[in-house]
Amino acid sequence: MEYFNALLLSSVPEGRMIALDMQTVGNILIQLFNAVLLCAILTFLLYKPVLKFVQGRRARIEGQLTQAADDVAKAQELKAQYEKQLADIQVERGEILEAAHKLALEKTNEMLSEAKREVSAIREKASADIQNEREQINAALRLHIIEVGSLMAGKFVTHSIDDATQSRLFAETLAELEETAWPE
């Protein structure tokens, strides 16, 4: 590092810090001119293409932003449609459930009334069957009582009536039977 400092100090005239002579000023001016010329050439050659590229990129970004905004609007619209459809489906679901409930109640009531009619018919038939059985039993019991009574009367009559009285009673009974009308 000392070497570098020594070299710098040897190039500077004595008593000055910076050697600002004509040659240094000329070099600075030439370098400035070269820099300005380079900027002008680069501006002339590259400004329009770079500007065109930047404007194209800006237009693309703006288009993408517009497209994104349109997509967001479409998505919100679709979301609103889906929510409306979902609400409609919920309403329809409620209506269907209500109709099914009403139908189930109607079917239940119908089945209950049918069951009540069947029970009533079964009771009536059972009551009629019981009444028929009762009448048959009563008729059979009457016949049995008559038969037993006839047997008892026959035994009593055979022991207490003689043949002449028996013939006379038989004839009277036949006469009475001929006069009575038989039910049809």
DRENDOTOR-977778 format. One record per atom (N, C-alpha, C, O): y, z, x; atom name. Coordinates in steps of 0.02 Angstrom, whole numbers. Layout:
N
<rec <Y, Z, X>, CA>
...
***
This chain:
184
<rec <-58, 0, 40>, N>
<rec <0, 0, 0>, CA>
<rec <63, 0, 43>, C>
<rec <114, -30, 25>, O>
<rec <60, 32, 98>, N>
<rec <117, 34, 143>, CA>
<rec <132, -36, 170>, C>
<rec <189, -54, 181>, O>
<rec <79, -73, 180>, N>
<rec <88, -140, 205>, CA>
<rec <128, -181, 155>, C>
<rec <173, -219, 174>, O>
<rec <110, -175, 92>, N>
<rec <144, -212, 39>, CA>
<rec <217, -192, 35>, C>
<rec <260, -236, 27>, O>
<rec <231, -128, 39>, N>
<rec <301, -105, 39>, CA>
<rec <340, -132, 99>, C>
<rec <398, -150, 93>, O>
<rec <307, -134, 156>, N>
<rec <340, -159, 216>, CA>
<rec <355, -232, 209>, C>
<rec <408, -255, 231>, O>
<rec <312, -270, 179>, N>
<rec <322, -342, 169>, CA>
<rec <381, -353, 122>, C>
<rec <422, -397, 134>, O>
<rec <385, -314, 69>, N>
<rec <441, -321, 22>, CA>
<rec <507, -304, 55>, C>
<rec <558, -337, 44>, O>
<rec <507, -254, 95>, N>
<rec <569, -233, 128>, CA>
<rec <592, -284, 180>, C>
<rec <652, -291, 191>, O>
<rec <546, -319, 211>, N>
<rec <565, -369, 261>, CA>
<rec <594, -431, 229>, C>
<rec <635, -465, 260>, O>
<rec <575, -446, 167>, N>
<rec <602, -505, 134>, CA>
<rec <670, -493, 105>, C>
<rec <706, -541, 91>, O>
<rec <689, -431, 95>, N>
<rec <754, -415, 66>, CA>
<rec <804, -409, 123>, C>
<rec <791, -373, 172>, O>
<rec <862, -444, 118>, N>
<rec <912, -437, 170>, CA>
<rec <935, -364, 175>, C>
<rec <929, -325, 127>, O>
<rec <960, -349, 231>, N>
<rec <977, -280, 245>, CA>
<rec <1037, -257, 204>, C>
<rec <1087, -292, 199>, O>
<rec <1030, -197, 175>, N>
<rec <1083, -168, 136>, CA>
<rec <1077, -184, 62>, C>
<rec <1117, -159, 22>, O>
<rec <1029, -223, 41>, N>
<rec <1020, -238, -30>, CA>
<rec <951, -215, -53>, C>
<rec <904, -208, -14>, O>
<rec <948, -205, -114>, N>
<rec <885, -185, -144>, CA>
<rec <847, -247, -167>, C>
<rec <787, -253, -156>, O>
<rec <882, -292, -200>, N>
<rec <853, -354, -223>, CA>
<rec <892, -410, -189>, C>
<rec <954, -409, -186>, O>
<rec <854, -459, -164>, N>
<rec <887, -515, -132>, CA>
<rec <906, -565, -185>, C>
<rec <863, -603, -207>, O>
<rec <967, -566, -206>, N>
<rec <991, -610, -258>, CA>
<rec <1034, -663, -226>, C>
<rec <1095, -662, -231>, O>
<rec <1002, -709, -193>, N>
<rec <1039, -764, -162>, CA>
<rec <1030, -826, -204>, C>
<rec <999, -823, -257>, O>
<rec <1055, -880, -183>, N>
<rec <1055, -943, -220>, CA>
<rec <985, -970, -231>, C>
<rec <969, -998, -283>, O>
<rec <946, -960, -183>, N>
<rec <878, -985, -190>, CA>
<rec <841, -947, -244>, C>
<rec <805, -977, -284>, O>
<rec <849, -881, -248>, N>
<rec <816, -840, -298>, CA>
<rec <843, -857, -367>, C>
<rec <805, -862, -415>, O>
<rec <908, -867, -373>, N>
<rec <938, -885, -437>, CA>
<rec <912, -954, -458>, C>
<rec <898, -964, -517>, O>
<rec <907, -999, -413>, N>
<rec <881, -1066, -428>, CA>
<rec <809, -1063, -452>, C>
<rec <790, -1096, -500>, O>
<rec <770, -1022, -418>, N>
<rec <700, -1014, -438>, CA>
<rec <696, -985, -508>, C>
<rec <655, -1006, -549>, O>
<rec <738, -936, -522>, N>
<rec <738, -905, -589>, CA>
<rec <758, -956, -641>, C>
<rec <728, -959, -694>, O>
<rec <809, -996, -626>, N>
<rec <832, -1047, -674>, CA>
<rec <778, -1100, -685>, C>
<rec <768, -1122, -742>, O>
<rec <745, -1120, -633>, N>
<rec <692, -1170, -640>, CA>
<rec <635, -1141, -682>, C>
<rec <607, -1175, -726>, O>
<rec <618, -1079, -669>, N>
<rec <565, -1048, -708>, CA>
<rec <585, -1041, -782>, C>
<rec <544, -1051, -826>, O>
<rec <648, -1023, -794>, N>
<rec <672, -1020, -863>, CA>
<rec <670, -1088, -896>, C>
<rec <649, -1096, -953>, O>
<rec <692, -1139, -858>, N>
<rec <690, -1207, -885>, CA>
<rec <618, -1227, -901>, C>
<rec <605, -1256, -953>, O>
<rec <572, -1212, -856>, N>
<rec <502, -1228, -866>, CA>
<rec <474, -1191, -928>, C>
<rec <437, -1219, -967>, O>
<rec <494, -1128, -935>, N>
<rec <470, -1089, -992>, CA>
<rec <497, -1118, -1057>, C>
<rec <460, -1125, -1106>, O>
<rec <562, -1136, -1058>, N>
<rec <592, -1165, -1118>, CA>
<rec <560, -1232, -1133>, C>
<rec <545, -1248, -1190>, O>
<rec <550, -1272, -1081>, N>
<rec <519, -1338, -1089>, CA>
<rec <447, -1330, -1115>, C>
<rec <426, -1367, -1159>, O>
<rec <411, -1282, -1086>, N>
<rec <342, -1270, -1109>, CA>
<rec <342, -1248, -1182>, C>
<rec <300, -1270, -1221>, O>
<rec <389, -1204, -1201>, N>
<rec <393, -1182, -1270>, CA>
<rec <410, -1240, -1317>, C>
<rec <383, -1246, -1371>, O>
<rec <456, -1284, -1294>, N>
<rec <475, -1341, -1336>, CA>
<rec <416, -1388, -1345>, C>
<rec <404, -1413, -1400>, O>
<rec <380, -1402, -1291>, N>
<rec <323, -1448, -1295>, CA>
<rec <268, -1417, -1339>, C>
<rec <240, -1450, -1383>, O>
<rec <254, -1353, -1327>, N>
<rec <202, -1320, -1367>, CA>
<rec <224, -1317, -1440>, C>
<rec <183, -1325, -1485>, O>
<rec <288, -1304, -1451>, N>
<rec <312, -1303, -1520>, CA>
<rec <305, -1372, -1552>, C>
<rec <282, -1378, -1608>, O>
<rec <325, -1423, -1515>, N>
<rec <321, -1491, -1540>, CA>
<rec <248, -1511, -1553>, C>
<rec <233, -1542, -1604>, O>
<rec <204, -1493, -1508>, N>
<rec <133, -1512, -1515>, CA>
<rec <93, -1466, -1561>, C>
<rec <52, -1489, -1600>, O>
<rec <106, -1402, -1558>, N>
<rec <63, -1355, -1593>, CA>
<rec <93, -1324, -1656>, C>
<rec <56, -1298, -1697>, O>
<rec <159, -1324, -1663>, N>
<rec <190, -1289, -1719>, CA>
<rec <166, -1316, -1787>, C>
<rec <146, -1278, -1831>, O>
<rec <170, -1383, -1794>, N>
<rec <150, -1412, -1858>, CA>
<rec <76, -1401, -1873>, C>
<rec <59, -1382, -1929>, O>
<rec <31, -1413, -1824>, N>
<rec <-40, -1400, -1840>, CA>
<rec <-54, -1325, -1855>, C>
<rec <-92, -1309, -1900>, O>
<rec <-23, -1281, -1816>, N>
<rec <-33, -1210, -1828>, CA>
<rec <-3, -1190, -1895>, C>
<rec <-33, -1152, -1934>, O>
<rec <56, -1216, -1910>, N>
<rec <88, -1203, -1974>, CA>
<rec <46, -1230, -2031>, C>
<rec <37, -1198, -2082>, O>
<rec <19, -1290, -2021>, N>
<rec <-24, -1320, -2072>, CA>
<rec <-88, -1277, -2081>, C>
<rec <-109, -1265, -2137>, O>
<rec <-116, -1255, -2025>, N>
<rec <-176, -1212, -2028>, CA>
<rec <-160, -1147, -2065>, C>
<rec <-199, -1125, -2107>, O>
<rec <-104, -1116, -2048>, N>
<rec <-85, -1052, -2079>, CA>
<rec <-71, -1062, -2154>, C>
<rec <-92, -1022, -2195>, O>
<rec <-37, -1117, -2171>, N>
<rec <-23, -1131, -2242>, CA>
<rec <-88, -1145, -2280>, C>
<rec <-97, -1123, -2337>, O>
<rec <-134, -1182, -2249>, N>
<rec <-199, -1195, -2280>, CA>
<rec <-238, -1131, -2291>, C>
<rec <-268, -1120, -2343>, O>
<rec <-236, -1089, -2239>, N>
<rec <-271, -1025, -2245>, CA>
<rec <-238, -982, -2300>, C>
<rec <-273, -950, -2339>, O>
<rec <-172, -981, -2302>, N>
<rec <-136, -944, -2354>, CA>
<rec <-155, -971, -2423>, C>
<rec <-167, -932, -2470>, O>
<rec <-157, -1037, -2430>, N>
<rec <-175, -1068, -2495>, CA>
<rec <-246, -1049, -2514>, C>
<rec <-261, -1034, -2572>, O>
<rec <-292, -1051, -2464>, N>
<rec <-361, -1032, -2477>, CA>
<rec <-366, -959, -2499>, C>
<rec <-402, -943, -2547>, O>
<rec <-330, -916, -2465>, N>
<rec <-332, -845, -2483>, CA>
<rec <-302, -835, -2553>, C>
<rec <-329, -797, -2593>, O>
<rec <-246, -869, -2567>, N>
<rec <-216, -863, -2633>, CA>
<rec <-264, -890, -2687>, C>
<rec <-269, -861, -2741>, O>
<rec <-298, -945, -2672>, N>
<rec <-347, -973, -2718>, CA>
<rec <-404, -924, -2730>, C>
<rec <-427, -914, -2786>, O>
<rec <-427, -893, -2675>, N>
<rec <-481, -844, -2682>, CA>
<rec <-458, -783, -2722>, C>
<rec <-496, -756, -2763>, O>
<rec <-395, -762, -2710>, N>
<rec <-368, -706, -2749>, CA>
<rec <-362, -724, -2823>, C>
<rec <-378, -684, -2867>, O>
<rec <-339, -786, -2836>, N>
<rec <-334, -809, -2906>, CA>
<rec <-404, -813, -2937>, C>
<rec <-414, -791, -2994>, O>
<rec <-451, -841, -2899>, N>
<rec <-520, -845, -2924>, CA>
<rec <-549, -775, -2937>, C>
<rec <-582, -764, -2987>, O>
<rec <-534, -729, -2891>, N>
<rec <-558, -660, -2900>, CA>
<rec <-527, -629, -2962>, C>
<rec <-561, -595, -3001>, O>
<rec <-462, -642, -2973>, N>
<rec <-429, -615, -3033>, CA>
<rec <-459, -646, -3096>, C>
<rec <-471, -611, -3145>, O>
<rec <-472, -712, -3093>, N>
<rec <-504, -745, -3150>, CA>
<rec <-574, -716, -3162>, C>
<rec <-594, -704, -3219>, O>
<rec <-611, -706, -3108>, N>
<rec <-678, -678, -3114>, CA>
<rec <-676, -607, -3143>, C>
<rec <-718, -589, -3184>, O>
<rec <-627, -568, -3122>, N>
<rec <-620, -500, -3149>, CA>
<rec <-603, -504, -3223>, C>
<rec <-630, -466, -3263>, O>
<rec <-558, -551, -3242>, N>
<rec <-540, -558, -3313>, CA>
<rec <-602, -580, -3353>, C>
<rec <-614, -554, -3408>, O>
<rec <-641, -628, -3326>, N>
<rec <-701, -650, -3361>, CA>
<rec <-751, -593, -3367>, C>
<rec <-784, -584, -3418>, O>
<rec <-757, -554, -3313>, N>
<rec <-804, -497, -3313>, CA>
<rec <-782, -446, -3366>, C>
<rec <-824, -418, -3401>, O>
<rec <-717, -433, -3370>, N>
<rec <-693, -386, -3420>, CA>
<rec <-705, -413, -3491>, C>
<rec <-722, -376, -3537>, O>
<rec <-695, -479, -3498>, N>
<rec <-707, -510, -3563>, CA>
<rec <-781, -505, -3582>, C>
<rec <-798, -487, -3639>, O>
<rec <-825, -520, -3534>, N>
<rec <-897, -514, -3546>, CA>
<rec <-916, -442, -3561>, C>
<rec <-958, -429, -3604>, O>
<rec <-886, -395, -3524>, N>
<rec <-899, -324, -3536>, CA>
<rec <-879, -306, -3607>, C>
<rec <-915, -270, -3641>, O>
<rec <-821, -330, -3628>, N>
<rec <-797, -315, -3696>, CA>
<rec <-846, -346, -3747>, C>
<rec <-862, -314, -3798>, O>
<rec <-869, -407, -3735>, N>
<rec <-916, -439, -3780>, CA>
<rec <-981, -399, -3783>, C>
<rec <-1009, -388, -3837>, O>
<rec <-1006, -379, -3725>, N>
<rec <-1068, -341, -3723>, CA>
<rec <-1060, -274, -3759>, C>
<rec <-1105, -252, -3795>, O>
<rec <-1004, -241, -3748>, N>
<rec <-992, -178, -3783>, CA>
<rec <-988, -189, -3859>, C>
<rec <-1013, -148, -3897>, O>
<rec <-957, -244, -3880>, N>
<rec <-953, -259, -3951>, CA>
<rec <-1023, -273, -3978>, C>
<rec <-1041, -249, -4032>, O>
<rec <-1062, -313, -3941>, N>
<rec <-1131, -327, -3962>, CA>
<rec <-1172, -263, -3965>, C>
<rec <-1212, -254, -4011>, O>
<rec <-1162, -219, -3916>, N>
<rec <-1198, -156, -3916>, CA>
<rec <-1179, -114, -3976>, C>
<rec <-1221, -83, -4008>, O>
<rec <-1114, -113, -3992>, N>
<rec <-1092, -76, -4052>, CA>
<rec <-1122, -107, -4115>, C>
<rec <-1144, -72, -4160>, O>
<rec <-1122, -174, -4118>, N>
<rec <-1152, -208, -4176>, CA>
<rec <-1226, -192, -4181>, C>
<rec <-1252, -181, -4236>, O>
<rec <-1260, -191, -4124>, N>
<rec <-1332, -175, -4124>, CA>
<rec <-1343, -103, -4148>, C>
<rec <-1390, -89, -4185>, O>
<rec <-1299, -58, -4126>, N>
<rec <-1305, 11, -4149>, CA>
<rec <-1296, 16, -4224>, C>
<rec <-1332, 53, -4258>, O>
<rec <-1246, -21, -4250>, N>
<rec <-1234, -21, -4322>, CA>
<rec <-1295, -50, -4358>, C>
<rec <-1319, -22, -4408>, O>
<rec <-1320, -106, -4333>, N>
<rec <-1378, -138, -4364>, CA>
<rec <-1439, -92, -4360>, C>
<rec <-1478, -88, -4408>, O>
<rec <-1447, -58, -4304>, N>
<rec <-1502, -11, -4296>, CA>
<rec <-1498, 44, -4348>, C>
<rec <-1548, 62, -4379>, O>
<rec <-1437, 70, -4358>, N>
<rec <-1427, 121, -4409>, CA>
<rec <-1444, 96, -4478>, C>
<rec <-1476, 131, -4518>, O>
<rec <-1423, 35, -4493>, N>
<rec <-1438, 5, -4559>, CA>
<rec <-1513, -4, -4568>, C>
<rec <-1540, 10, -4622>, O>
<rec <-1546, -28, -4516>, N>
<rec <-1618, -39, -4519>, CA>
<rec <-1654, 28, -4529>, C>
<rec <-1701, 33, -4570>, O>
<rec <-1633, 79, -4492>, N>
<rec <-1665, 144, -4499>, CA>
<rec <-1653, 172, -4569>, C>
<rec <-1698, 202, -4599>, O>
<rec <-1592, 163, -4595>, N>
<rec <-1577, 187, -4662>, CA>
<rec <-1620, 151, -4715>, C>
<rec <-1647, 181, -4761>, O>
<rec <-1625, 84, -4706>, N>
<rec <-1666, 45, -4753>, CA>
<rec <-1740, 66, -4748>, C>
<rec <-1774, 71, -4799>, O>
<rec <-1764, 77, -4688>, N>
<rec <-1833, 98, -4679>, CA>
<rec <-1844, 167, -4710>, C>
<rec <-1896, 180, -4740>, O>
<rec <-1795, 211, -4703>, N>
<rec <-1800, 278, -4732>, CA>
<rec <-1803, 273, -4808>, C>
<rec <-1843, 306, -4841>, O>
<rec <-1758, 231, -4837>, N>
<rec <-1758, 222, -4910>, CA>
<rec <-1824, 193, -4933>, C>
<rec <-1853, 215, -4983>, O>
<rec <-1849, 142, -4897>, N>
<rec <-1912, 111, -4915>, CA>
<rec <-1969, 162, -4911>, C>
<rec <-2013, 164, -4955>, O>
<rec <-1968, 204, -4859>, N>
<rec <-2020, 254, -4852>, CA>
<rec <-2017, 304, -4910>, C>
<rec <-2068, 325, -4936>, O>
<rec <-1955, 324, -4929>, N>
<rec <-1948, 369, -4986>, CA>
<rec <-1974, 338, -5050>, C>
<rec <-2008, 370, -5090>, O>
<rec <-1957, 274, -5060>, N>
<rec <-1980, 239, -5120>, CA>
<rec <-2056, 235, -5121>, C>
<rec <-2088, 247, -5172>, O>
<rec <-2085, 217, -5063>, N>
<rec <-2159, 212, -5059>, CA>
<rec <-2190, 281, -5072>, C>
<rec <-2241, 287, -5107>, O>
<rec <-2159, 333, -5043>, N>
<rec <-2187, 401, -5053>, CA>
<rec <-2183, 420, -5126>, C>
<rec <-2232, 446, -5154>, O>
<rec <-2126, 408, -5157>, N>
<rec <-2119, 424, -5229>, CA>
<rec <-2168, 384, -5271>, C>
<rec <-2198, 409, -5318>, O>
<rec <-2176, 320, -5253>, N>
<rec <-2222, 277, -5289>, CA>
<rec <-2294, 303, -5282>, C>
<rec <-2331, 306, -5330>, O>
<rec <-2312, 321, -5220>, N>
<rec <-2379, 346, -5208>, CA>
<rec <-2390, 413, -5245>, C>
<rec <-2444, 425, -5272>, O>
<rec <-2339, 456, -5246>, N>
<rec <-2345, 519, -5281>, CA>
<rec <-2354, 509, -5356>, C>
<rec <-2395, 541, -5388>, O>
<rec <-2314, 463, -5384>, N>
<rec <-2320, 451, -5456>, CA>
<rec <-2388, 420, -5472>, C>
<rec <-2418, 435, -5523>, O>
<rec <-2412, 375, -5428>, N>
<rec <-2478, 346, -5439>, CA>
<rec <-2532, 399, -5434>, C>
<rec <-2579, 399, -5473>, O>
<rec <-2525, 444, -5386>, N>
<rec <-2574, 498, -5379>, CA>
<rec <-2572, 543, -5440>, C>
<rec <-2624, 566, -5464>, O>
<rec <-2511, 557, -5466>, N>
<rec <-2505, 599, -5526>, CA>
<rec <-2538, 565, -5586>, C>
<rec <-2572, 598, -5626>, O>
<rec <-2528, 499, -5592>, N>
<rec <-2560, 462, -5647>, CA>
<rec <-2635, 465, -5640>, C>
<rec <-2671, 474, -5690>, O>
<rec <-2660, 456, -5578>, N>
<rec <-2732, 458, -5568>, CA>
<rec <-2760, 528, -5584>, C>
<rec <-2813, 534, -5614>, O>
<rec <-2724, 580, -5562>, N>
<rec <-2746, 648, -5576>, CA>
<rec <-2747, 660, -5652>, C>
<rec <-2793, 690, -5679>, O>
<rec <-2694, 636, -5685>, N>
<rec <-2690, 644, -5758>, CA>
<rec <-2748, 607, -5791>, C>
<rec <-2779, 633, -5838>, O>
<rec <-2763, 546, -5768>, N>
<rec <-2818, 507, -5797>, CA>
<rec <-2884, 542, -5784>, C>
<rec <-2928, 545, -5827>, O>
<rec <-2892, 569, -5723>, N>
<rec <-2955, 604, -5707>, CA>
<rec <-2962, 666, -5750>, C>
<rec <-3016, 681, -5774>, O>
<rec <-2906, 703, -5760>, N>
<rec <-2908, 762, -5803>, CA>
<rec <-2927, 744, -5874>, C>
<rec <-2968, 777, -5906>, O>
<rec <-2896, 691, -5900>, N>
<rec <-2911, 669, -5969>, CA>
<rec <-2983, 649, -5975>, C>
<rec <-3017, 667, -6024>, O>
<rec <-3008, 612, -5925>, N>
<rec <-3078, 590, -5928>, CA>
<rec <-3124, 650, -5922>, C>
<rec <-3174, 655, -5958>, O>
<rec <-3107, 697, -5878>, N>
<rec <-3148, 757, -5870>, CA>
<rec <-3147, 798, -5935>, C>
<rec <-3198, 824, -5956>, O>
<rec <-3087, 803, -5965>, N>
<rec <-3082, 840, -6028>, CA>
<rec <-3124, 807, -6082>, C>
<rec <-3159, 840, -6120>, O>
<rec <-3120, 739, -6086>, N>
<rec <-3160, 703, -6135>, CA>
<rec <-3234, 711, -6121>, C>
<rec <-3274, 721, -6167>, O>
<rec <-3254, 708, -6056>, N>
<rec <-3324, 718, -6038>, CA>
<rec <-3347, 788, -6057>, C>
<rec <-3402, 797, -6082>, O>
<rec <-3304, 838, -6044>, N>
<rec <-3322, 907, -6061>, CA>
<rec <-3331, 914, -6137>, C>
<rec <-3377, 946, -6161>, O>
<rec <-3284, 883, -6174>, N>
<rec <-3288, 886, -6247>, CA>
<rec <-3352, 852, -6272>, C>
<rec <-3386, 879, -6315>, O>
<rec <-3369, 793, -6243>, N>
<rec <-3431, 759, -6262>, CA>
<rec <-3492, 802, -6246>, C>
<rec <-3538, 808, -6286>, O>
<rec <-3491, 831, -6186>, N>
<rec <-3547, 874, -6166>, CA>
<rec <-3553, 934, -6214>, C>
<rec <-3608, 953, -6234>, O>
<rec <-3496, 963, -6231>, N>
<rec <-3495, 1020, -6277>, CA>
<rec <-3525, 1000, -6345>, C>
<rec <-3565, 1036, -6374>, O>
<rec <-3503, 941, -6370>, N>
<rec <-3529, 918, -6434>, CA>
<rec <-3604, 904, -6431>, C>
<rec <-3641, 921, -6477>, O>
<rec <-3626, 874, -6375>, N>
<rec <-3697, 861, -6367>, CA>
<rec <-3737, 926, -6363>, C>
<rec <-3791, 933, -6393>, O>
<rec <-3709, 974, -6326>, N>
<rec <-3744, 1039, -6320>, CA>
<rec <-3746, 1073, -6388>, C>
<rec <-3797, 1101, -6407>, O>
<rec <-3689, 1070, -6424>, N>
<rec <-3688, 1101, -6491>, CA>
<rec <-3738, 1067, -6537>, C>
<rec <-3775, 1100, -6574>, O>
<rec <-3741, 1000, -6534>, N>
<rec <-3789, 963, -6577>, CA>
<rec <-3860, 981, -6557>, C>
<rec <-3902, 993, -6600>, O>
<rec <-3873, 984, -6491>, N>
<rec <-3940, 1001, -6468>, CA>
<rec <-3957, 1072, -6488>, C>
<rec <-4014, 1087, -6507>, O>
<rec <-3907, 1118, -6484>, N>
<rec <-3918, 1187, -6502>, CA>
<rec <-3932, 1194, -6577>, C>
<rec <-3976, 1232, -6598>, O>
<rec <-3893, 1156, -6618>, N>
<rec <-3905, 1156, -6690>, CA>
<rec <-3976, 1132, -6706>, C>
<rec <-4012, 1163, -6746>, O>
<rec <-3995, 1077, -6672>, N>
<rec <-4062, 1051, -6685>, CA>
<rec <-4115, 1102, -6664>, C>
<rec <-4166, 1111, -6698>, O>
<rec <-4102, 1135, -6609>, N>
<rec <-4150, 1184, -6585>, CA>
<rec <-4154, 1244, -6633>, C>
<rec <-4208, 1269, -6649>, O>
<rec <-4094, 1266, -6656>, N>
<rec <-4092, 1321, -6704>, CA>
<rec <-4127, 1301, -6769>, C>
<rec <-4165, 1340, -6798>, O>
<rec <-4114, 1239, -6790>, N>
<rec <-4147, 1215, -6852>, CA>
<rec <-4222, 1213, -6841>, C>
<rec <-4260, 1232, -6885>, O>
<rec <-4242, 1189, -6783>, N>
<rec <-4314, 1183, -6769>, CA>
<rec <-4347, 1252, -6768>, C>
<rec <-4400, 1263, -6796>, O>
<rec <-4312, 1300, -6734>, N>
<rec <-4339, 1367, -6731>, CA>
<rec <-4340, 1398, -6801>, C>
<rec <-4388, 1430, -6821>, O>
<rec <-4284, 1387, -6837>, N>
<rec <-4280, 1412, -6905>, CA>
<rec <-4335, 1382, -6949>, C>
<rec <-4365, 1416, -6990>, O>
<rec <-4347, 1317, -6939>, N>
<rec <-4399, 1283, -6979>, CA>
<rec <-4467, 1312, -6962>, C>
<rec <-4509, 1323, -7006>, O>
<rec <-4478, 1323, -6898>, N>
<rec <-4543, 1352, -6878>, CA>
<rec <-4552, 1421, -6908>, C>
<rec <-4605, 1439, -6934>, O>
<rec <-4497, 1461, -6902>, N>
<rec <-4502, 1529, -6929>, CA>
<rec <-4510, 1526, -7006>, C>
<rec <-4551, 1563, -7035>, O>
<rec <-4471, 1483, -7037>, N>
<rec <-4477, 1477, -7111>, CA>
<rec <-4546, 1450, -7129>, C>
<rec <-4575, 1471, -7179>, O>
<rec <-4571, 1404, -7088>, N>
<rec <-4637, 1376, -7103>, CA>
<rec <-4690, 1430, -7099>, C>
<rec <-4735, 1433, -7141>, O>
<rec <-4685, 1471, -7048>, N>
<rec <-4734, 1525, -7041>, CA>
<rec <-4726, 1575, -7098>, C>
<rec <-4775, 1599, -7127>, O>
<rec <-4663, 1590, -7114>, N>
<rec <-4651, 1637, -7169>, CA>
<rec <-4676, 1609, -7235>, C>
<rec <-4708, 1644, -7274>, O>
<rec <-4660, 1545, -7247>, N>
<rec <-4679, 1513, -7309>, CA>
<rec <-4755, 1508, -7313>, C>
<rec <-4783, 1521, -7366>, O>
<rec <-4788, 1490, -7259>, N>
<rec <-4861, 1484, -7262>, CA>
<rec <-4894, 1550, -7278>, C>
<rec <-4948, 1551, -7307>, O>
<rec <-4864, 1603, -7259>, N>
<rec <-4893, 1669, -7273>, CA>
<rec <-4874, 1693, -7344>, C>
<rec <-4913, 1730, -7374>, O>
<rec <-4819, 1674, -7370>, N>
<rec <-4796, 1704, -7433>, CA>
<rec <-4799, 1656, -7493>, C>
<rec <-4795, 1680, -7549>, O>
<rec <-4806, 1592, -7485>, N>
<rec <-4806, 1544, -7541>, CA>
<rec <-4877, 1518, -7550>, C>
<rec <-4915, 1505, -7503>, O>
<rec <-4893, 1511, -7612>, N>
<rec <-4958, 1481, -7627>, CA>
<rec <-4950, 1405, -7633>, C>
<rec <-4895, 1380, -7627>, O>
<rec <-5005, 1370, -7646>, N>
<rec <-5003, 1296, -7646>, CA>
<rec <-4962, 1269, -7704>, C>
<rec <-4929, 1218, -7696>, O>
<rec <-4964, 1298, -7761>, N>
<rec <-4928, 1273, -7819>, CA>
<rec <-4853, 1279, -7809>, C>
<rec <-4816, 1232, -7824>, O>
<rec <-4829, 1334, -7782>, N>
<rec <-4758, 1345, -7770>, CA>
<rec <-4734, 1298, -7714>, C>
<rec <-4678, 1272, -7716>, O>
<rec <-4777, 1287, -7668>, N>
<rec <-4759, 1243, -7612>, CA>
<rec <-4751, 1172, -7636>, C>
<rec <-4705, 1138, -7614>, O>
<rec <-4792, 1148, -7679>, N>
<rec <-4787, 1080, -7705>, CA>
<rec <-4725, 1072, -7747>, C>
<rec <-4690, 1022, -7741>, O>
<rec <-4711, 1122, -7790>, N>
<rec <-4651, 1119, -7831>, CA>
<rec <-4588, 1117, -7787>, C>
<rec <-4544, 1077, -7801>, O>
<rec <-4582, 1159, -7735>, N>
<rec <-4524, 1160, -7690>, CA>
<rec <-4517, 1093, -7652>, C>
<rec <-4462, 1069, -7640>, O>
<rec <-4574, 1065, -7633>, N>
<rec <-4572, 1001, -7598>, CA>
<rec <-4545, 946, -7642>, C>
<rec <-4506, 905, -7619>, O>
<rec <-4563, 946, -7705>, N>
<rec <-4540, 895, -7752>, CA>
<rec <-4466, 903, -7766>, C>
<rec <-4430, 854, -7770>, O>
<rec <-4443, 964, -7773>, N>
<rec <-4371, 976, -7785>, CA>
<rec <-4329, 954, -7725>, C>
<rec <-4277, 923, -7733>, O>
<rec <-4352, 968, -7665>, N>
<rec <-4316, 950, -7605>, CA>
<rec <-4312, 874, -7598>, C>
<rec <-4260, 848, -7577>, O>
<rec <-4366, 839, -7614>, N>
<rec <-4365, 766, -7611>, CA>
<rec <-4317, 737, -7662>, C>
<rec <-4283, 688, -7647>, O>
<rec <-4313, 767, -7719>, N>
<rec <-4266, 743, -7771>, CA>
<rec <-4194, 753, -7748>, C>
<rec <-4152, 709, -7757>, O>
<rec <-4181, 810, -7718>, N>
<rec <-4112, 822, -7693>, CA>
<rec <-4094, 774, -7637>, C>
<rec <-4037, 750, -7633>, O>
<rec <-4141, 760, -7594>, N>
<rec <-4128, 714, -7538>, CA>
<rec <-4115, 644, -7562>, C>
<rec <-4074, 608, -7533>, O>
<rec <-4148, 623, -7614>, N>
<rec <-4138, 556, -7640>, CA>
<rec <-4070, 549, -7672>, C>
<rec <-4041, 495, -7671>, O>
<rec <-4043, 603, -7699>, N>
<rec <-3978, 600, -7732>, CA>
<rec <-3920, 601, -7682>, C>
<rec <-3868, 573, -7696>, O>
<rec <-3928, 632, -7626>, N>
<rec <-3873, 637, -7576>, CA>
<rec <-3868, 571, -7537>, C>
<rec <-3918, 537, -7524>, O>
<rec <-3806, 555, -7519>, N>
<rec <-3793, 493, -7481>, CA>
<rec <-3793, 510, -7407>, C>
<rec <-3764, 559, -7385>, O>
<rec <-3826, 469, -7370>, N>
<rec <-3831, 479, -7297>, CA>
<rec <-3770, 448, -7263>, C>
<rec <-3750, 392, -7280>, O>
<rec <-3739, 483, -7217>, N>
<rec <-3681, 454, -7181>, CA>
<rec <-3704, 401, -7132>, C>
<rec <-3756, 405, -7101>, O>
<rec <-3662, 351, -7127>, N>
<rec <-3681, 296, -7082>, CA>
<rec <-3643, 296, -7019>, C>
<rec <-3653, 252, -6977>, O>
***
